[in-house]
């Protein structure tokens, strides 16, 4: 095993697709087809300010909403940024799961929000803590990743999904669900989107970064038409229009049936990698708790408190393992006096999709030598 | 003439390239080549946060700067937005030419700047007014479009270019030059970039929107390496990375020699349109002053004060002419008590590139019936 992966650096850093999974030839065909097709001029010209209309229409059919309820931008991170600019005044509170997507926390903060994390359990956020935070802080929105959460790998249960939309109905705020990994389910059955349970108060973010290619930067948001209209206006003022040829290529990718076959390929590539990381964690770090996801990009572990995690990143780097700072996934606690620094220090995210099973095993083995 | 253009609506609205000039087939070839080439995976993956490195390198050679001094984003408007976020604290002053690009004024204001316009003369801004404003307001930056200005069509003279960089040297602020039209010169000789005169204090913005296609959204900024580094960090935090396949296609478009031939085609298409609008204005609106540009997308007129311009847009619309609101091109005057509303009311921008010479003549004829 050691012989195969050698001593090369192993990167447990960001949620990156496997390089071999990027469909260069299929996208080339799609690009050629759309640029030389009847809409060739349209996708090179100004216009389509809310995104390429045929893509909005296609997504509208998938999600059973009108195209006017969908905005397609240059990646969902930028839509998060614009949405936050629209919904948050400096000092407003945004709630997230704790831990949550580091770039989302950073985006909300950069737009002036106070970001408070609600402890994430094996089946979703702690509801009592959530309601306490809602009552105390009157948040602008709650940001959740209900499927194969980034970074924890947790999927919110059906019961907690219902509880979330009930809370949103009782108190007045927005529910922002981010579902870029949802389709990458390797086993088990999908639970309903929050949007399915309460379309009026849910804003759904997703993207093709994990399903086709990140550098296409095709992400979208679905919400009530009036809010989407305001978002389109803000996007037009900020970037004029999103890049269109890539959006058109995504439509063509679906039309030709490539999306389904590509998704199947991704699942076949990633499922054994998920199995490999679960097996490696059980073998080399027995007793360290982690959520076992049924899909997505991430498994994460909470190292026991008694383990010394000081300088963990530097020590890992020295033995050929690159990790991301666990602290970045933690927002502020509800109780300002609570010290949660140790949570981040003991939190290790392990994105597994871009590593082979052998690299995964070797990486976990190396990690285990640091924390035994 | 009337017979040829009929009674269809004529759009003197935004600076839009002619649809027939969009190189669908050439871009299709380039896309195919880059997606199936050795960098195919790279341009579909995360990374290249400051833009596609070969494009930054190519631009670096053109502008004789290091690639690290260049950031390539999803259109130059978004780079303007990010730059303003970096340089402007709410309440800071930004100076522009008066009139100036409406979306730029709006961007600076949205980021919290107080935007003050310095009267634009036939050879560039009024230098006395500019110095007065600099001394009084200590601006974060001066934003200028030195070549074929949007909206006025004015080109800043060599003497005034030197005066601008002298002022920047004497007082401490940034010079932001926006040069998307510069290469579209139909006659005469180019003057130096402000960057050529003072690279340390000039930030140069440009884009391929007018030279290849707007919906590629490939725009760039050139500046000192440390500022560009901060801008790349902010761009990564905001959008992760720009769309890459389109940036790679732009490099290929150059490599194959398509850029030069396409530029030649654009000039041959647009030069007669510029001649047509100059001729039409002289014929149908004699005595109304306007700057005669030697390139670019815009001619604009200042209607005499005695002409009634109330409801001009609605009256134009009714006779088959769509205009843009002149007021949007005007920032605040330096003297808060000065009433400059009439300037915007009497200002009409006439983008000519997307109209045939016949449409241009008919459009100006219609305009003349309203203001005689």
Interface residues (C-beta under 8 A of the other chain):
Chain A: X14 X16 X17 X19 X22 X23 X24 X25 X27 X28 X31 X32 X35 X36 X40 X41 X43 X44 X45 X46 X47 X48 X74 X75 X77 X78 X81 X103 X106 X107 X110 X213 X214 X215 X216 X217 X237 X238 X239 X240 X241 X242 X243 X244 X245 X246
Chain B: X14 X16 X17 X19 X22 X23 X24 X25 X27 X28 X31 X32 X35 X36 X40 X41 X43 X44 X45 X46 X47 X48 X74 X75 X77 X78 X81 X103 X106 X107 X110 X213 X214 X215 X216 X217 X237 X238 X239 X240 X241 X242 X243 X244 X245 X246
